Amino acid sequence: MTRDTSTDRPLLGILLMFGFCTIIPFADALAKLLGEDFPLMQLVLVRFATQAILFVPLALWAGAVLFPSRRVVGLTLLRALLQVAGLLMMFAALRVLPLADAIAIAFVMPFLMLLLGRFFLDEEVGPRRLMACAVGFIGTLMVVQPSFVAVGWAALLPIGVAFVFAFFMLVTRAMAREIDPLALQGASGLLALPLIAPLAALPVADIAPLVGWLAPVGPEIWLFIALGIFGSIGHLLMTWSLRFAPSATLAPMQYLEIPMATLVGFVMFRDLPNGLAAAGIAVTIAAGVYIVLRERAVSRAAAPPVA
């Protein structure tokens, strides 16, 4: 299906994506901060509960249907499972890795998306893009290497996040035209809650760091509220941005998340990537931008000439 460009508003799409890149590092930083003292499942539960509380009423008020078909229900459930797994791995990684390093390693996802598109969607992936994927992966390994030396196998968790969210994006693509973005976010929150709540309610937080619930007090309550709001609104901004501008226009904007995460990580935790990791971040960004420019050039070459 050809994208209808008559309703495109590229500047608005770019501003929405910029909002995502600005907000999400704060959500990740809050997860890193709270993850030092609270079970990871509790953080994920608060994240999805806030998403459901914010977006289900808004979607219903706007007249959207949360579950328009059985197919959408199944895909929404799969999407929620993938998002839960991705957030758990990311929050676990943030316990031991600097914020910028964890996000930079996870940015192997655009390269995985190209490869998955080749094998699952039969999309054409030429040798130049495959070479850029290889270079981007080398950049990711440059970030992983010093982190692996410092914290061991936990440094590979963001690569797991990248795999999970690559499939998450494929599922989202498959249903994007069948459900309103507000309804999709609200429905995902609703379906995730019964999966997470029983584990978060187990009274074993003192012996199992992944599950259980510890009651927050004082300022901690506000930190949990901020985590839920920043994470939910950030992902909604990204979803909405794709309605107003093509992904080739928005993809370069996403790499702003890495310097933003570096700034937030330094201000909140005094963390900065070391020399090898910083070089790896630069290589990853360069390879990702090359892929975006290559995709745009291929799209323009394939477009029919204007009469």
C-alpha positions, 0 to 999 in steps of 0.5 A: 500500500502506498503511503498517502503523503497528502496529509504529511506534516513533516515539521510536526512529525520531526517535533514529535520525534524530538519530544520522544528523544527528549523524554525517553532518556528521563524515563530510563534514568528514573528506571535506573534510579528506582531499579537500585532499590525496587524490584524490576517487575514493580517498575514495569507494572507501574509503567503499564498501569500508567499507560492504561490509566492515561490512554484508555479513557482518552481513546474511548472519549475520542471514539476509538475501539480498543479491540476492533477484531480478534486479529488485533487482540492477538497482535496486541497481546503479542506486542504487550508481551514483547514490550514487557520483555524488552522493558524488563531487560532494559531496566535490568541493564540500567542497573549496571550500565551507564545510561548512554552505553545501554541506549547506544548498545540497544541501537543495534535495533535499526540494523536488526530491522533491516535483516528481519525485513529481509527474512520475514517481509521479503524486503530487498536489502542490498550489499551497501546496507548489509555493509552498513549493518556490519559496521554498525554492529562493530560500533555496538561491539566497541560500546559493549567491550568495556562494559563487558569487562566491567559488568560481565554478561549483563552488558549484553542485555541491551542487545536482547532489548534490540532483538525484542523491540525489532520484533515489537516494531514488526508487530506494530507495523502489521497492525498500525492501520487497524487501530488508533495509536491511543487505543493501541497504547491503552489496549497494550497496557490493559493486556499487560497488567494481568500478566505482570500484576501477579508477579509484582504482588508476590511478597518476595522482593527481599529475596528475588530482585525481579519480582515482588512489591516494595511500598514506595514512600515520600519522594519515591512515589513521585518518582514512580509517577514520573516514570509512568508518565514519561515512558507512556507519553514518550512512546505515544509521541513516537507513534504519533510522529509516524502519522505525520512524516515518513520513517526515512525523515524521522529515523535520523532524529532518533539518534538524538536520544544517544547524546540526550541520554549522555547528558542526562546520565552525566547530570544524574549519575556522573556517568560518561562513556569512555574513549572506546565506547564513545568511538563506538557510539559515533560509529553506530550513529554514522552507520545508522545515518548512512542506512537512512540516507541510502533508504531515502535515495532508493525510495527517490529512485523508485518513485515515478516521475512527476508529470 
